[in-house]
Amino acid sequence: MTTLIEPESAYAPCNIVPEEQQIALFLDFDGTLVEIAPSPEDVKLDRRVAPALEALRGALGGALALVSGRPIAFLDTILAPHEFDIAGLHGAQIRLGGALRAQSDAPDSMHEALRDLVRFANSHVGVIVEDKRISLALHWRLAPSLEEEALALMRKTAARMGPGVRLQEGKAVAELVPANASKGDAIAWLMASPGYAGRRPVFIGDDITDEDGFKTVNAMGGLSVRIGADRESHAQLRLASPTALRHILLEAAENGHLTVANFARTDQD
């Protein structure tokens, strides 16, 4: 069940200033806007976050998007009534300006893969299969001792499915996604779109799945920020936790100012 924390304050629309107009903000969801949860449906979102993002979107002239492994429909439910630009399912879905602009097709072999993963989950307590229609994720956060066996199954399945599918490994999860989908490509696509083009991209994420996005943003002269310090990363800066990021976003929404300098402090917790 998704739990929402009650709001402590509301936000008025931000004033656009020239410096803010040069930023395009891209945000991962799990482990970035919310803490990682034991299961995919157990995430907790502070109710202040969505209104703050709405205010910041106004400050940035609309150049704010979520770039997540979650489906667009799930993120819409969590962030309702606000509706943002979103690259979902690691870029397999892209919605811009309220319209779905791109969506990858799931290969026929995904159905067979789903049966195999469900069979594995049914015989191993704590393993969860997340069917996202276009992609499939296998979670073992509740059964860490099964990591080696779960990864072996996912790698074998990806190899059997062929070049149309890519295996995306993350924190206690592995996911089968269309080979042509990546967060880096999604960010590049959005940066070439009206409202984003010409700005400096800022991408904030927390996982192996975000490294492709970090590299893309770095190559574009942008700023990459990783939540947590648990592994090597292509990110230029670090923040301690989703709480640290939330403090930055809420303060920026209240003050009506968001620049690259807001993310320069890496000692927030």
Helices and strands as residue ranges (DSSP letters): E 3-5, G 20-22, E 23-27, G 40-42, E 44-46, H 49-59, E 64-67, H 72-79, E 85-88, G 89-91, E 93-96, E 99-103, H 109-122, E 128-131, E 136-139, G 144-146, H 147-161, E 165-170, E 173-178, H 183-191, E 200-205, G 208-210, H 211-219, E 223-227, E 237-239, H 242-255, G 260-263
